[in-house]
Amino acid sequence: MPETPKHRGPLARFFRDRLGFEFVSRIYLYSVLIGLVSGLGAVIFTYGLELARFLLVEKLAGFRPIRSSGAIHFDFSFLGAPSGEEYLWLLLLLPALGGLMGGWLTHRFAPEAQGAGTDAMIDAFHNQRGQIRPIVAPVKALATIITLSSGGAAGQQGPLVQIGAGLGSWIGTRLKLSAAQRRILLLAGTAGGLGAIFRAPLGAAIASVEVLYREDFESDALIPCVISSFVAYSLYMAVFGFAHIFTLPDLLFTDVRELIFYLILGFLCALVGIFYVKSLRFARRVFDRVPLPRYWVVCCGGLLVGALAFVDPRVLGAGFGVIQQALDGALGLRALLILALLKVLASSCTVSSGGAGGVFGPSLFIGGMLGGAVGLLGQQYFPDIAHQPAAYIVVGMASFFGAVANTPLAALILVIEMSGSYHLLPPLMLVSALALIFARNFSVYENQVQNKFHSPAHVKDLTVNVLQNLRVREVFPMLQNTTEAVVSNELAYFSLNALSKKLGHLHFVVVNADNQLRGMISLDDLDVPEDEFLRNLILIEDMVVDNVSPLDPEDNLHEALQRLLDSGYDKLPVVETAADGEESFCGYIMYLDLMRVYNEEVAKFEGKE
């Protein structure tokens, strides 16, 4: 439906009519609103996760998880203290039980909430016009709480991305904004959720605009993301207190010779990062072939995680507490390497089977363990150069995630804000860039595109130079079947449904008996009665959307494409207005027609070069 002023939401009309704000100004107010909602959602999510973790892991299994120094603590003493007895066998079964429950929840209510979450957000931005169903956010939150509190080897980042993005998309939909504007709010919601849960407002904003592409940024959304992230972070910290997630000693970069070890670490992170990406994809292919319902597949993934936890229970969860142990120097070389390998396998079992969890936490864990191993080796053989293994842990965390996610800038800023290690910026920049160069063609996010030129979200930007000099009148005679999907307003719904199956159209142009335009109808948006008798009584006239803005033969094709994309239809009618004001319906023009014309024009230019 066209985004005309009279169809905007009440809040949007208030800002426009009373305050005189256009979208470029209102977006900042919307970002504040999204930041508040995302921050509140992160607070509720954190409380729910810690409560479930206390009940399942501490009270039921008698296992006290390792926590980072900056972890948020809750007093659940009113529920009774843990018995003090450990039931390790139950701890090993919990990931399977949590996978079964979380998998059934997503399978039943929101299948798109399965897996990491960030990839689903990227797909919604590029291919779904910034739309995420409202049910996704609560289902994702609950499924993630079940998965992580039961020991699933995944992180909170991906779920919080999808939850925040879902809130931003919902607000954009409620405000009846265009697809381009809704995409900005989707990213603002992503930044809000990340900035709060990881206490990293700037890194979260950068991550939200960087993760969409392998070598580009969504620069238009940067300021809204910064605002939303800062507001959500402030709200979250006001509730739980201001502190970094990790506590570490003063780490300084004072010897240029250390760059040799950092270069080795960058190469190692790239190599293991490629292995991690391939492991995730291989595991998903294996799980996809399991002839069971999806929730049982997730349960199988949880069973494998429990088996790996039998080797070392520290592999469960996101592992931030184990990272803190490594920063404190409490882990040896053998433990660091074994934990890195186990986390690769456990994360692949959790996420690739469809468990609700992210890959950010595991990526930090794996990179931190690799960095710790390089740091310990450097300290052992070159103690006058490598003084602080903890510095290599921090650098490894950022370089590994930057490599596997193609987000080097966001990764180093996120890790700096999470740890407060600002003096390590030079080696962080070097190693993140190096790891990205080696792992450029591999990413844990399959829906990433190379740059804006490969994103359907920016098709309007790409076609402006080619299409703006062509008129609808010039190409309309060359189009075929411009009346095939035209129906009378007196047609019955059941006849239209049959015609749709025959022609393959979901969107139809509706005209009256005088062949004058009445509007449009979309079969994928109709809310029809379930009773078949009632459906047979419905006429197209009862369901037609009569506020469609038709194209004029004098409109240029760039304007036609922009209005078509904003309308939500795959075609728009063309109406010519005579000098006496009489309108005559000419036919319609489709998105595929415009793409064909665009490709033909581009081919002409390429032939002249």
KOLLUMLO-511053 format. One record per atom (N, C-alpha, C): residue in one letter; x, y, z. Coordinates in steps of 0.1 Angstrom, whole numbers, plus 5000, padded with zeros to 4 digits. Example, Ala and Ser with C-alpha at 12.3 -4.5 7.8 and 13.67 -1.06 7.14 Angstrom:
// residues 2
a513249435078;a512349555078;a513249675078;s512849785071;s513749895071;s512950005079;
// end
This chain:
// residues 609
m500849885000;m500050005000;m500950125000;p500650234992;p501550344992;p501550415005;e502750475008;e502850545021;e502450685020;t501150715018;t500650845018;t500450905032;p500551035034;p500351085047;p499151045055;k498051035048;k496751005055;k496750865060;h497750775056;h497750635060;h498750615071;r499450715075;r500450695086;r499750685099;g500550625109;g499950605122;g499750735130;p498950725141;p498650845149;p499950915154;l500950835159;l502150895164;l502850965154;a502950905142;a503650965131;a502951095126;r501651095126;r500851215122;r501051325132;f501151285145;f501351385156;f502651465154;f503751385151;f505051455149;f505051535137;r504351485126;r504451565114;r503551685114;d502251665119;d501351775118;d501551875130;r501751835142;r501851925153;r503251985155;l504251895152;l505651945154;l506351985141;g505751945130;g506351985117;g507651905114;f507851795120;f509051715117;f508851625105;e509851625096;e509851525086;e510651405091;f510651295083;f511251175088;f512651185092;v513451265085;v514851285088;v515051335102;s514051405108;s514151455121;s513451365131;r512251305127;r511551215135;r512251085138;i513151045129;i513850925131;i514650925144;y515151035149;y515851045161;y514951015173;l513751065172;l512751045183;l512350895183;y512150845171;y511850705170;y512950615176;s514250655173;s515350585178;s515450585194;v515050695200;v515050695214;v513950605219;l512750605213;l511750505217;l512150365215;i512850335204;i513250195202;i514350155212;g515250255216;g516250225226;g515650195239;l514550265243;l513850245256;l513250105256;v512550075245;v511949935244;v512949825244;s514049845236;s515049745235;s515749725248;g516049835255;g516749835268;g515849755278;l514549795278;l513649725287;l513549575284;g513549545271;g513549405267;g514749325271;a515949395271;a517249335275;a517249305290;v516649405298;v516549385312;v515649265316;i514549255309;i513649145312;i514249015308;f514949015296;f515648895291;f516748845301;t517548945306;t518548905315;t518048845328;y517048905333;y516448855346;y515848715343;g515148695332;g514548565329;g515648465327;l516748495320;l517848405318;l518548355331;e518748455340;e519448425352;e518548345361;l517248375361;l516348295370;l516248155365;a516148135352;a516047995346;a517347925349;r518547995347;r519847925350;r519947885364;f519447965373;f519547935388;f518747805390;l517547805385;l516647695388;l517147565382;l517647565369;l518047445362;l519447405366;v520447495365;v521847455366;v522247445381;e521847555389;e522347565402;e521447475412;k520147505411;k519347435421;k519047295418;l518747265405;l518347125401;l519547035399;a520647085392;a521747005389;a522847025399;g522747125408;g523747145418;g525047195413;f525147255401;f526347295395;f526447455395;r527547505400;r527647655401;r528447695389;p527847765379;p528547805367;p529647905370;i530647905361;i531748005362;i531248135356;r531448245363;r530948375359;r532148475357;s531948565348;s532948665346;s532848765358;s533848845360;s533848935371;s532749045370;g532349075358;g531349175356;g529949125354;a529848995357;a528448935355;a527448985364;i526248995360;i525149045368;i524648935378;h524548975390;h524148875400;h522748905406;f521948805408;f520648825413;f520548745426;d519748795435;d519448725448;d518148645446;f518348515444;f517148425443;f517048335455;s517548385467;s517448315479;s516048285483;f515048365479;f513748335483;f513148205476;l513948155466;l513548035460;l514147915467;g514947945477;g515647835484;g517147815479;a518047785488;a519447765484;a519647635477;p520647625468;p520947495462;p521347395473;s521147265470;s521347165481;s522847145483;g523747185474;g525147155475;g525547025469;e524646945465;e525046815459;e525046835444;e526046775437;e526146785423;e525546665416;y524746685406;y524146575398;y524646595384;l525946545382;l526546575369;l525846515357;w525246395360;w524546325349;w523346415344;l522646485354;l521546565350;l522046685342;l523246745346;l523746855339;l524046815324;l524446695322;l524746655308;l523546635300;l522346605307;l521146585300;l520346715297;l520646815305;l519946945304;l519947005290;p521147005283;p521147065270;p520146995260;a519946865262;a519046795253;a517546825257;l517246835270;l515946875274;l515647015270;g516547105272;g516347245268;g516247255253;g517047185245;g516847185231;g515547135226;l515047035233;l513646975229;l512647085232;m512647145243;m511647245247;m511747365238;g512947425237;g513147545228;g512847515214;g513247395209;g513047355195;g511547345192;w510747285202;w509347275199;w508647405199;l509147495208;l508547635208;l508747705195;t509947705190;t510147775177;t509547705165;h509547575166;h508847495155;h507347525155;r506747535166;r505347555167;r504847695164;f505647795168;f505147935168;f505948025158;a507248005157;a508048095148;a509248025143;p509147945132;p510347875127;p511547965124;e511248095121;e512348175117;e513148215130;a512648175142;a513448205154;a514448095157;q514547995149;q515547895151;q516947945147;g517947885154;g519347925150;g519748045157;a520848105151;a521548215157;a520748345158;g519948385148;g519148505149;g519648615140;t521048645140;t521548755133;t521348735118;d521448605113;d521248585099;d519848605095;a518848575104;a517448605101;a517248755100;m517948835109;m517748985108;m518349035095;i519448985091;i520049025078;i519148995066;d518548875067;d517648835056;d516448935056;a515948965068;a514749055069;a515049195063;f516349235065;f516749365060;f516849365045;h517449265039;h517749265025;h516549215017;n515849115022;n514849045013;n513349055018;q513149095031;q511849105036;q511249245039;r511949345032;r511449485034;r511449525048;g512449475056;g512549515070;g511449465079;q510749355075;q509649305083;q509949185090;i509649175103;i509849065112;i508549045119;r507948925119;r506648905125;r506748935140;p505649005146;p505749035160;p505948925169;i505448805165;i505548685174;i507048635176;v507948675166;v509248625167;v510048675179;a509848795183;a510648855195;a510348775208;p509148755212;p508848685224;p509248535223;v508948475212;v509348335210;v510848315210;k511548405204;k513048395204;k513548415218;a513048515225;a513448535239;a513248415248;l512048355247;l511748245256;l512648115252;a512748095239;a513447975234;a514947995237;t515448115237;t516848145240;t517148115255;i516248165263;i516348145277;i516348005281;i515547925274;i515447775277;i516747715272;t517247755260;t518447695255;t519647725263;l519847855266;l521147895273;l521047855288;s519947855294;s519847825308;s520047675311;s519847595300;s520047445301;s521447405297;g522247505294;g523647465290;g523947465276;g523047515267;g523347525253;g524647605250;a525547555241;a526847615239;a526647725228;a526047835232;a525747945223;a525748075231;g525648185224;g525648315231;g524348395230;q524348505236;q523148595236;q523048695225;q524148715218;q524148815208;q523148795197;g523148685190;g522248655179;g520848665183;p520348605194;p518948625198;p518648765201;l519548845208;l519248985211;l519149065199;v519949025189;v519849095176;v518449075170;q517948955170;q516648925164;q515548985172;i515648985185;i514649035194;i514549185192;g515749255193;g515749405191;g515249445177;a515749365167;a515249395153;a513749375152;g513249275158;g511849255158;g511049365164;l511549415175;l510849535181;l510949655173;g512149675166;g512249795157;g511349775145;s511249655140;s510349635128;s508949655132;w508549605144;w507149625149;w506749765151;i507649845156;i507449985158;i507350055144;g508250025135;g508150085122;g506850045115;t506349925117;t505049885111;t503949955117;r503949975130;r502850045137;r502850185133;l503950245130;l504050385126;l503650395111;k503450285104;k503150275090;k504250355081;l505450325084;l506550385077;l506850305064;s507650365055;s507950295043;s508950185046;a509250095035;a510149985037;a511550035041;a512050145034;a513350195037;a513450255051;q512450325056;q512450375069;q512350265080;r511550165076;r511350045086;r512649975087;r513449965077;r514749905078;r515649975087;i515650105087;i516450185097;i516050155111;l514750145114;l514350115127;l514649975131;l514649885121;l515049745124;l516549745129;l517349815122;l518749825127;l518949895140;a518149995142;a518150065155;a517849975166;g516849885164;g516449785174;g517549685176;t518249645166;t519349555167;t520449625176;a520749745173;a521849815181;a521449835195;g520149855198;g519649875212;g519849745220;g519449635214;g519549505221;g521049475224;l521849495214;l523249465215;l523949555225;g523649685224;g524349785232;g524049755247;a522849715250;a522449685264;a523049565269;i522849455262;i523249325268;i524749305269;f525549375260;f526949365260;f527649485266;r526849585270;r527349705276;r528349775267;a528049785254;a528949835244;a528249915234;p527850045238;p526950125229;p527550155216;l528750195215;l529350225202;l529650105193;g530150005199;g530449875192;g529149815186;a528049825194;a526749765190;a526249845178;a526349975178;a525950065167;a526750025154;i528050015156;i528849985144;i528549845139;a528349755148;a528049615144;a526749605136;s525749685140;s524449685133;s524549725119;v525349825116;v525449875102;v526549805094;e527449725101;e528549655094;e528149515091;v527349445099;v527149305097;v526349275085;l525649365079;l524849345067;l525649315055;y526849365054;y527649355042;y529049295046;r529749245035;r531149195037;r532149305036;e531749405028;e532749515026;e531949655024;d531049675033;d530249805032;d529649825045;f528949945046;f528249985058;f526850045054;e525950025063;e524650095061;e524650225067;s525350325061;s525650445067;s524450535071;d523350515064;d522150595067;d521550565080;a521850445085;a521250405098;a522250425110;l523450475108;l524450485118;l523950575130;i523550695127;i523150785138;i521950725146;p520850685139;p519750615147;p520250495155;c521250425150;c521750305158;c522550355170;v523250465168;v524050515180;v523050565191;i522050635187;i521050685196;i520350575203;s519850475196;s519150365202;s520050285211;s521250265207;s522150185215;s522550255228;f522750385227;f523150465239;f521950465249;v520750485244;v519550485253;v519350355259;a519450245252;a519250105257;a520350075267;y521550115264;y522750085273;y522550165286;s522150295285;s521950375297;s520850315306;l519750275300;l518650215308;l519150085314;y519849995307;y520249875312;y521249895324;m522249985322;m523250015332;m522550085345;a521550165342;a520850225354;a520150115363;v519750005357;v519149905364;v520149815371;f521249775364;f522149675369;f523549735373;g523749855371;g525049915375;g526049915363;f526950015363;f527950035353;f529149955356;a529549865347;a530749785348;a531049715335;h532249685333;h532649605321;h532349465324;i532149385313;i531849245315;i533049165320;f534249205315;f535449145319;f536349245327;t537049185337;t538049265345;t539349215342;l540349295339;l541649255335;l542749355340;p543949315341;p544949405345;p545249515334;d546049615338;d546349715328;d547249645317;l546749655305;l547349595294;l547949695285;l549249695282;l549849805274;l550549735262;f550549815251;f551349775240;f552649865239;t553749815243;t554949895244;t556149845237;d556049725231;d557149665224;d556749625209;v557349695200;v556849665186;v557149525181;r558149455188;r558449325185;r557249225188;e556349265196;e555149185199;e554249165187;l554449255177;l553649245165;l553849115158;i554949055159;i555248925153;i554248815159;f554148815172;f553248725178;f551748755175;y551448885174;y550048915170;y549748875156;l550748885147;l550548845133;l550248695133;i551048615141;i550848475142;i549448445147;l548948525157;l547648505162;l546548535152;g546748645144;g545848675133;g545648565123;f546848505119;f546748395109;f546048275115;l546348245128;l545748135135;l544248155136;c543848275140;c542348305141;c541648285127;a542348335117;a541748315103;a541548165100;l542648085103;l542647945099;l541547875107;v541447895120;v540447825129;v539047885126;g539048015122;g537748075118;g537148005106;i537947975096;i537447905084;i536947765089;f537747695097;f537247565102;f535947575110;y535747685118;y534547705125;y533347725116;v533547805106;v532447835096;v532047705089;k533047635085;k532747505078;k532147405087;s532547405100;s531947315110;s530447345112;l530147475113;l528747515114;l527847465102;r528347485090;r527647455078;r527547295076;f528647225079;f528647085078;f527647025088;a527647075101;a526747025111;a525247055107;r525047165101;r523647195097;r523147105086;r524047075076;r523646975066;r523346835072;v524146795082;v523946665088;v522646675095;f522346775103;f521146785111;f519946795102;d520046855090;d518946875081;d518546735075;r519446645075;r519146515069;r518546415079;v518546455092;v517946365102;v516446355100;p515846235098;p514446225095;p513546235107;l513646345114;l512846365126;l512246505126;p511246535134;p510746675135;p511846765140;r511746895137;r512946975140;r513246985155;y512246985164;y512546995178;y513246865183;w513046755177;w513846635181;w515246645175;v515446715164;v516746735159;v517546825168;v516846935173;v517547015183;v517846945196;c517046845200;c517246765211;c518546675209;c518646625197;c519846545193;c521146635194;g521046755190;g522146855191;g522446875206;g521446885214;g521746905229;g522346775235;l521946665230;l522646535235;l524146535232;l524446585220;l525846585216;l526646685225;v525946805228;v526646905236;v526846845250;g525846765255;g526046705268;g527146605268;a527346535257;a528446435256;a529846515256;l529846625249;l531046705250;l531346765264;a530246795271;a530446845284;a530946745294;f530746615290;f531346505298;f532846515298;v533346565287;v534846585286;v535246695294;d534546815293;d534846925301;d533547015302;p532947025314;p531647095315;p531847245312;r533047295312;r533247445309;r532847475295;v532547375286;v532147405273;v530747455272;l529947435283;l528547475283;l528447625283;g527247675278;g526947815278;g527847895269;a527748025271;a528548115263;a530048115267;g530348095279;g531748075284;g532448195288;f531748305291;f532348435295;f533148415308;g532648325317;g533348305330;g534648235327;v534748145317;v535948075314;v536948175308;i536448265300;i537348365294;i537948445306;q537148485316;q537648555327;q538748475334;q538548345336;q539648255341;q540948265333;a540748265320;a541948275312;a542648415313;l541848515314;l542448645317;l543148655330;d542648585340;d543248585353;d544448485354;g544748415342;g545948325342;g545748195349;a544448155350;a544148025357;a544047905347;l544247925334;l544247815325;l545547785318;g545847665317;g547147625310;g546947605295;l548047585289;l548047575274;l547147465269;r547247345275;r546447235271;r545047255272;a544647315284;a543147345286;a542647445276;l543447545272;l543047655263;l542847585249;l543647505245;l543547445231;l542347345231;i542247265241;i541147165242;i539747245242;l539647345251;l538447415252;l538047485239;a539047535231;a538747605218;a538147495209;l538747375208;l538247275199;l536847235204;l536647205217;l535347165222;l534247265219;k534647395220;k533547495218;k533147505203;v534147485194;v533747475180;v532747365178;l532947255183;l532047135181;l530747165188;a530747205201;a529547225209;a528647335203;s529347445199;s528547555192;s527847505179;s528647425172;s528047375159;s526847285162;c526947205172;c525747115176;c524547195180;t524847305188;t523647385194;t523047465183;v523847545176;v523247645166;v522847575153;s523647485148;s523247425135;s522147335136;s521847275148;s520647185149;s519347265150;g519447405152;g518347485153;g518047545166;g519047525176;g518847575189;g518947735189;a518147795197;a518147945198;a519347995206;g520348035199;g521548095205;g522348155194;g523248245199;g524148315189;g525548255188;v526248305179;v527648265176;v528648365181;f528148485186;f529048585191;f529848535204;g529148485213;g529748435226;g530748325223;p530348225215;p531348115212;p532548175204;s532348265195;s533448325188;s534448395197;l533948475206;l534848535216;l535548425224;f534848325228;f535448215236;f536548155228;i536348115215;i537348045207;i538548135205;g538248255201;g539348355198;g540148375211;g539448395222;g540148415235;g541048295239;m540548175237;m541448055240;m542648055231;l542448085218;l543548085208;l544548185212;g544048305216;g544948415220;g545748385232;g545048315242;g545748275254;g546848175251;a546548085242;a547547985238;a548848055232;v548648145223;v549748215217;v550448295227;g549748365236;g550348445246;g551148365256;l550648245260;l551448155269;l552748105262;l552648065249;l553848025242;l554848135240;g554348255237;g555248365236;g555948395249;q555148395260;q555748425273;q556748315277;q556548195273;q557348085277;q558748085270;y558648115257;y559948115249;y560548255247;f559748355248;f560248495246;f559748585257;p560148555270;p559548635281;p559848785281;d560948815274;d561348965274;d560449035264;i559748965255;i558849035245;i557349025249;a556948895251;a555548875254;a555348865269;h554948975275;h554848985290;h553448945295;q552448975288;q551048965293;q550248875284;p550048745287;p549148665279;p547748715278;a547248785288;a545948835288;a545648925276;a546749005272;a546549095261;a546249015248;y546848895246;y546548815235;y545148755235;i544648735247;i543248685248;i542348785243;v542548915247;v541649025242;v541749035227;v542949035222;v543149055208;v542548935200;g542748815205;g542148705199;g540648705198;m540048755209;m538548755209;m538048845197;a538648965196;a538249055185;a538549005171;s539748955170;s540248915156;s539448795151;f539148695160;f538348585156;f536948615152;f536248695160;f534848725156;f534848815144;g535848915143;g535848995131;g536048915119;a536848805120;a537148725108;a535948645104;v535348575113;v534248485110;v532948565107;a532848685111;a531548765108;a531848875098;n533048895093;n533349005084;n533049135090;t533249155103;t532949285109;t534149325118;p535349355111;p536549385119;p536449505128;l535849615123;l535749735131;l534849715143;a533649655140;a532649635151;a533249545162;a533949445157;a534549345167;a535549405176;l536449485171;l537449545180;l536849645189;i535849725185;i535249825194;i534449755204;l533649645201;l532849575210;l533749515221;v534849455217;v535749385227;v536449495236;i536749605230;i537349715238;i536349765249;e535149785245;e534149825254;e533749725265;m533749595261;m533449495270;m534549465281;s535749495277;s536949475286;s537549595291;g537349715284;g538049835289;g539449845285;s539949755276;s541349755272;s541649845260;y541549975263;y541750075252;y543150085247;h544150045255;h545550065251;h545949955241;l545149855238;l545449755229;l544949785215;l544549905212;l543849935200;l544849905188;p546149945188;p546949915176;p547049775173;p547449675182;p547449535178;p546049485174;l544949535180;l543649495177;l543349525162;m543649645158;m543449685144;m544249605135;l545449575138;l546349495129;l545849355127;v545549285138;v545149145138;v543849125132;s542849215135;s541549205130;s541549225115;a542349315110;a542449335095;a543049215089;l544149155095;l544849045090;l543948915089;a543248895100;a542348775101;a541248795090;l540748915088;l539648935078;l540148905064;i541348945061;i541948925048;i542048785045;f542448705054;f542548555051;f541248485051;a540248535058;a538948465059;a537848545052;r538248625042;r537248715036;r536048645030;n536348525024;n535248455017;n534448365026;f534648365039;f533948275048;f533248365058;s532048335061;s531248405071;s530248315078;v530048335091;v529048255098;v527648305094;y527548425087;y526248475083;y526048465068;e525348365064;e525148335050;e524348435042;n523548515049;n522748615042;n523448745040;q524648755045;q525448875042;q525648885027;v525649005022;v525949035008;v527149115007;q527749114995;q529049184994;q529049324997;n528049404991;n527949544994;n526549584990;k526249714990;k524949764987;k524449734973;f525449714964;f525049684950;f524449544949;h524649464959;h524049334958;h522849314967;s522349424973;s521249414982;s519949464975;p518849384976;p517549434971;p517049554978;a517549584990;a517149694998;a517649824991;h518649814982;h519149934976;h518949934961;v517949854956;v517749854942;v517349984936;k516750074944;k516350204940;k517550294937;d518650274946;d519850354944;d520550314931;l520450184928;l521250134917;l520650174903;t519350184903;t518650204890;t518450354887;v518750444896;v518350584894;v518950644881;n520250614878;n520850684866;n520250624853;v519950494853;v519450424841;v518050454839;l517250454849;l515750464847;l515150594848;q515850694854;q515250824856;q515050904843;n515750864832;n515550924819;n514550854810;l513950744815;l512950674807;l511550704813;r510550714804;r509250744808;r508350614807;v507350604815;v506450484814;v505850484800;r505550594794;r504950594781;r505850534771;e507150544772;e508150494762;e508250344762;v508150284774;v508350144775;v507050064775;f505950134778;f504650064780;f504249984767;p504450034755;p503949964743;p504849834742;m505949824748;m506849704746;m506449594756;l505649624766;l505349524776;l504249434771;q504249314777;q503249214773;q502349174785;n501149134782;n500149094792;n499949194803;t499749324799;t499549424808;t498049434813;t497249344809;t495849334814;t495549194819;e496549104819;e496248964823;e495748964838;a496349044847;a495949034861;a494949154864;v494049184855;v493049284857;v491749214859;v490949244870;v489749174873;v488649274875;s487449234874;s486249314877;s485949324892;n485449434897;n485149444911;n483849364914;e483149314904;e481949234906;e482349084906;l483549044905;l484048904905;l483948854919;a483548724920;a483448664934;a484848624938;y485048614951;y486348584957;y486848444952;f485948344952;f486348204949;f486848204934;s486248284926;s486648284912;s488048354911;l488248454919;l489548514919;l490648424924;n490348344934;n491248244939;n491648144929;a490648094921;a490948004910;a491748064899;l491448194896;l492248264886;l493648284890;s493848304903;s495248324908;s496048204906;k495448084909;k496147964908;k496447934893;k495547974884;k495747954870;k496848044864;l496848164868;l497748264862;l499048284870;g499048244882;g500248254891;g500448394896;h499348484897;h499448614902;h498848614916;l499448694925;l498848714938;l498248854940;h498748944932;h498249084932;h497549114919;f496349174920;f495449204909;f495049344909;v494849404897;v494349534895;v492749514893;v492049604900;v490549594900;v489949714893;v489049684883;v488349784876;v486849764877;n486149874874;n484649854874;n484149824860;a482849834859;a482149794846;a482549894835;d482950014838;d483350114828;d484850114826;n485450014831;n486949994829;n487750114835;q487150154846;q487850264854;q488450194867;l489650244870;l490450184881;l489650194894;r489550084902;r488950084915;r489950064926;g491150004922;g492149984932;g492949854930;m493549794941;m494349674940;m493849574950;i494149454948;i493849344958;i495049254959;s495349214971;s496449124973;s495948994980;l496148884974;l495648764980;l496448714992;d497648764993;d498448715005;d498248805017;d497448905016;d497148995027;d495648985031;l494848905025;l493448905027;l493048835040;d492148885047;d491548825059;d490148775056;v490048655052;v488748605047;v488148505058;p486848495058;p486248395068;p486748255065;e486748175076;e487148035074;e485947955069;d484747995071;d483547925066;d483547935051;e483447825044;e483447825029;e482247895024;f481047875030;f479847935025;f479948085025;l480548145036;l480648285037;l481648335026;r482748265024;r483748305014;r483148315000;n482148224997;n481548224984;n480648344982;l480248414993;l479448524991;l480248654989;i481548654991;i482348774991;i482648814977;l482448944974;l482848994961;l484149074962;i484849094951;i486149164951;i485849304956;e484749364953;e484349504957;e484449514972;d484249404979;d484249414994;d485649415000;m486649384991;m487949364997;m489049454990;v488649524980;v489549604972;v490149714980;v491449744978;v492149854984;v492049974974;d491250074978;d490950174968;d491850304970;n492950294978;n493750414980;n495150394972;v495150314962;v496350294954;v496650414945;s497850464945;s498250574937;s498750524924;p498050534913;p498450474900;p499550554894;l500250494884;l501350564877;l500750644866;d501450744862;d501050824850;d502050794839;p501550794827;p502450764815;p503750854815;e503650974821;e504751064820;e505751044832;d505450964842;d506350934853;d507550864847;n508750894853;n509950824849;n510050694856;l510850604850;l510850464855;l511450454869;h512350544872;h512950544886;h511850574896;e511050674893;e509950714902;e508950594903;a508650534891;a507750424891;a508250304899;l509550274899;l510150164907;l510050194921;q510350324925;q510350364939;q508950344945;r507950394937;r506550384942;r506050244942;l506550164933;l506150024933;l506749944945;l507949974948;l508549904959;l507949944972;d507550074974;d506950124986;d505450074987;s504850034976;s503449994976;s503249864983;g504249774981;g504049634986;g503449544976;y503149594964;y502649514953;y503749484943;d503449384935;d504449354924;d504049414911;k503049494911;k502649574899;k501849694903;l501749794895;l500949914897;l500249954885;p498949994886;p498250034874;p498750164868;v498550184855;v498850304848;v497550364843;v497350494847;v496150564844;v496550694837;e495950724826;e496250854819;e495050954821;t495351074824;t494351174827;t494351264815;a493151284809;a492951364797;a492851514801;a492751604792;a492751744795;a491451784802;d490351714800;d489051744806;d488951674820;g490051604824;g490051544838;g489651404837;e489151354826;e488751214825;e489951114826;e489851014834;e490850914836;e490550794828;s491650734822;s491450614814;s492550514818;f492050394821;f492950294826;f493750234814;c495050224815;c495850174803;c496350034805;g496449994818;g497049864821;g497949874833;y498949784834;y499749794846;y501249764842;i502149804851;i503549774849;i504049694861;m504849594859;m505249504869;m506749534873;y507149484885;y508549494889;y509449424879;l509049304875;l509849234865;l510049304852;d509049384848;d509149464836;d510249564838;l510249634849;l511249734852;l512649684853;m512749564859;m514049494859;m514549454846;r513649414837;r514049374823;r514549494816;v513749604817;v514149734810;v515549774815;y515749764829;y516949804834;y518149724829;n517949594828;n519049504823;n519349534809;e518249564801;e518449594787;e519249724785;e518949824793;e519649954792;e521049944797;v521249864807;v522649844812;v523449774801;a522849674794;a523549604784;a523849694772;k523049794769;k523349894759;k524649974762;f524650014775;f525850094780;f527050004779;e526949874783;e528149794783;e528649764769;g527649764759;g528049734745;g528749854739;k528549974745;k529150094739;k530550114745;e530950044756;e532250064762;e533249974755;
// end
